[in-house]
Amino acid sequence: MAVMAAVAIALATRSTPLVAALSVSGALKHEALAGARRVECLPASPVCYVAAQSGGPDGLGGVAVISVQDTSAPRLIGTTPPNQDQLRGASGIAIAPATRGRAVYVAAASASALAIVDVTDDAKPKLLGATNDTDTLNGACAVAATNVVPNFAYVAACGADAVVVVDTTDFANPAVVTRVPLSGAVDVTVAPMHSVQAAVLRASIPPVARRRRMDAAVRGIGKSGTSAAAAAAAAAAAASSNTPAREEIPVGDALVYVASGHGMRATVLKVYGEGKLLTRLGSLKDTARLDDVSSVASSVVSSSRGVFALYTTSVCKGGNVIAINVTDPMNLRVPNMGEMHAFGGFGYPALQGAKHVAVYGDVAYVAGSAKGTVAAVDAGGLVADDVAEDELGVIDEGLAALDGLGMDAAEVLEGVTALAVASEGAALVAIVGKVAGAQEGDESVPGAFVLLE
């Protein structure tokens, strides 16, 4: 079994956009991280949760809990038990809103499920409940949640080409309530609507056609299931009803940002109906820059410049990171210099195979899977309309040798799949598909969880 690697990078305090070179402080190897796909870290706590597709005691998928309390010695403190069918192919993970208690949501691709895992005791994570549906949740690959709508989770179902809303009010019995078709949906994040966005949306009243943005294909599905005829009737009713006009949108609402890979599209959905419903606000298709887009992160990069969502793709020019202005969620646009790519006159090789992006403050961290790099990008430059291309730059891509692992940083990071900021910005965690040289079915090559500073 190929074993997983993960990396954590300590972040320097920034009084300027530049940071010092990154260096290794500690490492961990463990088979529980095999096939790890996504990682999330508990705010204000040195604990991270990894969704591992082929991890767990039985190698079929599960959740690994990692402590980064000691940056010189990260350690595995718990894993979900074996024989958890609803965690098979664990691919996405999100921390449940704090008001709901200590739990994580897991998108399990092989099980076509959204599972809820209790992490009250990090040493003994346990499955609380799950909902699976080979049609609606087929290939569930990513999940997001927010305190703004604490009773719902938002799932990207890769195999179903859809974003699905799951009611998590009862952890033991989560239930699908809404499905929005989105071709190629591969990643999803949800964030509170910024006051600037709300003001823009309220600035004018859209025509009736714009107020009826709910697609006929948006399906409300009852907790006990719904027949195809009933679902079609519900969809028709949704299509004929008005969705909220701009002036009706409260500041406290949430927005869902979606990356659609083979759809080559970035989409913004508005959450309403207390969290259980979604309506399309805006979408941007770009066959040149969003081809095979793989991840999305949202951030208020600069209050003077607006609200932005950052996306990555490994296909465009060998890999890129692109900033999309979502200040007006109904009219998405790319700033003048809103893209950095791996090749070309002003290319940055560290972005080759760009797979995932995490944003902290004005810095975007990009996982370059092809070359085994983690690049820190000045997001402030990306979102500006008045920055020349030669003024953009990767802040840092240097990684020191990994002492005691017998390989350098580029080797252990080759195939890096995801990033997450930990401990209120004190560390950056990266997880790696498999270390250099590992072959399918090869059990001899260990993975690693590495901390850098």
N, C-alpha and C positions, 0 to 999 in steps of 0.2 A: 504494500500500500504506500503510495506516495505520501510524504509527510509535509505538513504545512509550516511555513515560516511566518513570523510576524516581527515587526520592527517598531520600536518607539523612539522618537527623537525629541530630546529636550529643547525647548525654544528659548532663545535669548530674549532678555528684556529689550524692547525696541523704543529708543528715543528718535531713531531715524529709520527709514525703510530698509536699511542694510542690516544684515545679521552676520555673525561670525560663522566660520566653517563648522559643520556638524561633526561630532566625534562620538565614538562608541563609549557607553558607560556600563552596559550589562547585557546579558543575553540568556535566553531560555530555549531549550529544545523539547518538543513533546508531540506525540502522535495525536493527541486530542485536537491539535490544530490542523489536521490533515484536511485539505480542500477548503480551507477557510475563505469566505467570500466577502463578509462585511464585519465591521467592528464598530461598536459604540461604547463610549466611556461615560460613567456616571458623573454628572456635574458635581464639582466641589468634593470629589472623592477619588482616591487612587485605584479605582476598580474599572476594568474594561470587560466587555462581553463580546465574544466572537461567535459568529454563525459559521460552522464548519460543515461543508457538504459531505465530507467523508470522515469526519471526526467522530468523537464519542467513543465509548468503550467497545462498541461493535463495528465501528468504521462505517456506519450507515448515515451518519449525520447527527449533529447535536450542538449544544451550546457549551463553550469553554469560558470559565471565569478566570481572569488574570489580574493579579495584584501588581501595581507598579509603585507601591509605597517606597520600596528601596530601588532607586534607579540603577543601582549596580547589580541588582539581583531580582529581576522580575520573576514571579512564580505563579504556577497554576494552583488555584485554590479550590476549584470545583468543576465538575462536568455533569451534564444530565445523564441519568441512568441509561443502560442499554435497552434495546427493544422498544424504543419509542417511535412507533410507526408514523406518527403525525409530525415528527421532526426529520424525516428522511429527506436528504438533500437540502438541509438548512442553508439558505442563500442570502437572506436579508434579516436584519435585526434592528429593532428600535426600542428605546427605553420607554416604558409606559409613563404617562404623566404622573408627577409626584403625588398629586392628590389621590391617585388610585392605589398607592402602595408600591412595594418593591416588586416589580415584574418587568419582563421584557416580552415584546412581540416578535415572533419568528416567522418569516415567510419561508416555507419549505417547498422547494420546487418539485422534488420527486413525489411528495405526498399530495401536491396541489392543495396545500393547507395554510391556514394562518393559525399558529399555535401560540399559547400564552404560557410562559414559564415563570414560576415563582422564584425570586432570588432574594427572599427575605433572609435566608441563610445562604450566603455566597458559596459556602463549602458544599451545600447540598441543593443545587437548583433542581426543581421538579416541575413536571408538566401539570398545569392546572386544567386546561381545556383546549379545544381546537375545533375549527370548522374546516371541512375539506369538501371540494367540489371539483371534479375533473373537467367540468365545463367552465364554470365561472372563475375558479381560482387555478386553472391549469397552468402549471409552471410558475407558481408564485415565486417571484425573485427579489422583491424589495418591499419594504414596509416603512411607514413613517407615522409619527404621532405628535401631538402638541397639547399643551395645557389649555389652550383656548377652547378646544372641543375634546375634553378628556375622556369621553365615553366611546370614541371611535378610532379605528386604525385605517390607514389608507394604503392599499396594496397594489403594486404593479404585478399583474399576472402576465408574464412573458408569453406563455403558451396560448393565452386567451386573447391577446392583443387588447388589453383593457386595464383600467384602473378600477378597483373594487373597494367599496366602503364596508367595513365590518364593525358591527355594534359589539363593543367589548364591555358593556355595562355589567354583565354577569361573566366573570372570568372563566367560570366552568362551562359556560354555554355561549361562546361568541357566535354571531350570526351575520351572514351577508345581507345587506340591506339595499345596496345600490351598485350598479355596474355601468361604467362609461366606456364604450369602445374607443380605443386609441391604438392604431396600428403601430406595432413595434415597441410598445411601452416597456422599458427596461429598468428605469429608476424613477423614484418619486421622493419628494420632500415636501413637508407642509410647514408653513410659518404664519404667524399672526400678520394680518394685513397692516401695513404701515400707515400712519396717519396721512402721509403724503399720497399714498395710493388711494386711500379713501376719499381724500379731497379731490383728486383728479377724477375719480369715478363719479363723484357728485356734481362735477362742474357743469355737466350738461345732461339733459334727459335724452336717452337714446330713442330712436324711432321704435314703433311697435315691433318691427321685425327684429331689432336688436334686443328688445326686452323679452323675446321668446327664444332665447338662446339654448334652452334645454333641448338637447337632441331627442328625436323620437326614439332613439335607441337606448336612452338612459333608462335602465330598468330597476324598479323598486321590487325587491324580493322579500317576501315575508319570512319571519323566523322559521316557519314550518315548511317553507318552500312554496313555489308558485308554478302553476302550469304554464306552458308556452303561450297558450291563448290568453291567460290572465296577465302574463308579463307583457304581451303585445298590447293588451288593452291599457295597462298601466303606462306603457311607453307612449301610446297615443294621447292619453290624458295629460301626461307630462308635457308633450309637445304642444298641446293646445292651450296650456296654462302659461301665464306670464311669470317669468323669473324676475327677481328684484330689479327695479329700475335703478339707475346710478344714485339718485338722491335717497334711495331707501337702504343703502348699504351702510351698516354701522361700522365704526372704527374697529371694534373688537373682533370682527370676523377673521377667518383664516383663508389662505390661498394655498392651493396644491400646485407644485411645479413638477412637470413630467418630462423625462427624456425619452424620446421614441427613436430607437436605433434604426431599423430599416425603414421607418417612417420619415427619417431625416428631419425631425420636427421637435421644437420646444413648445410646450403648451402650458397655459395657466388656467386652472380650474378654481372656481369660487365655491367655498363650503357654505351651505346654508341649511335651513331646516334643522337647527340645533346640531348640525354636524353630519347628518345622515345623507344629505343630498349634495350633488355636485352639478355645476353648470359651467360650460366652456365660456371663458371670457376672451382669451386671445391665443393665437397660435402663430408660430413662425416656422416655415419650412425653408430649408436652405440645403440644396443638394450638394453644394460645394463645401460648406463648413460644418454641417451637422450630419454628414454621412456616417452612419454607424455610431452615433452619439451614445455614450455609455453611462454617463453620470451627471448629476445636477446637484448644486448647492446654492442656497439663497443667502443673501447678506445685504445689509445696508452699508455698502462700501464707503459711501460718503454722503452725508445728509444734504450737502450742497449739490451733489450730482444725481441723487435719486437712489432708487432701489434696483438691485441687479441680481440676476441669477447667473451662475457660472456653470458651463457645461464642458465636458471633455469628450474627445473622440480619438481613437487610435488610427483611423483611416485617413482623415484629411491631412495631406502633406506629411504623412508619417506620424502624426500625432499633434493635437492642438488643445488649447484652452480658449474658450470663447465667452465673452461677457455679453449678456443680453439685458438691455434696459427694460425693466418691467415696472417702471414708475407708473405708466398707464398700462394696466394689465390687459387692456383690450387692444393695445397697439404696441406690440413688441418690436424692438429695433436693436441693431448692433451699433455701438458707437464707432466713431471714425477709425480708431485703432483698437477695436474690441477683440482682436484675435492675436494669439501668439502661436507659432507653429514650429515644428521640429526642423523643417528644411526650407530652403530658399535663401534669398539675399540676407534676410534678418532672422534666419532660423535658429532655434535653440535645440541642439541634439538631446538635451536632458528631457525633452518632452516626447521623445520617440515612444510610441505605444501608449500614449497618455490614456490612463484607464479610469482614474478617479480623482476627484477634487474635494478638498476640505478647506473651508474659509475660516480664518480667525483674525478679526480686526480687518486691516487693510492688506493682509497677506493671504494669498491662495496657495495651498500646497497641492502639488500635482504629482500623482504616481506615474512614473514613466516605466511601464512594464518591460519594454523592449531592451533597454539598456541598464535596468536595475538602478533607477535614480528616483530621488524625491526632490523635486524642484520647488523652491519658494519664489513665488511670482508677486510682483508689486501690483496688486489688484487696483490700486488707485490710478495707476497709469492706464490699465486696461479700460477703465470705465470713462476716461476723459475723452472729450471730443477734440481737444486742442493739443494732443501729444503726438509728436512725430514718431514714425515707426522706429527710427534708430534710438529713441529715448526709452523705449520699452526694454525690459531686461529681466532675466532670471536672477533673482537676488543671490541665491546660493544653490549649488548642486553638489558641493564637495562632501564626501563621506569618508571617514577614516577607515583603516583596516579593522576587521572584527577580530579582536584578540581572542585567542582560544578556540575559534571556530574553524580555523584552517582555510579561510577564504576571505576575499576582500568584500567590501560593502556592495559593489556592483554585482558580484556573484550571488550573494544571499538575497539581494533585492530583485534579481531578475524575475519577472513575472509578478511584480507587486500588483495587488488587486484593489486595495482600498486603504484609506487614511481616516484617522479621527483624532481630534484634539482632546487631550486628557488633562485632568487636574487643573481646570481653569487656565489653560494655556501653558502649563508647566511642561507638558510633553506632547509629542505627536506620535501616534501609533500607526504603523503601517503593517498590513498583512500581505503575505506573499503566497502565490499559488503553489509553487514548489521550488526548492532551491535548485541552483544550476546543476545540470547533470542528471537530475532525477528522471527516470523513465516510468511510463505507465506500468503499474504493478511492481515497481522497484521499492522494496522495503528497506534497503540499505542506506538510503540517503536521508538523513534527518532534516527536519525543519528547524526554524529558530524564531524566537521572540526576542528582539534586540532593542535595547534602549540606547539612544544617542543623546548627546548634549553638546 
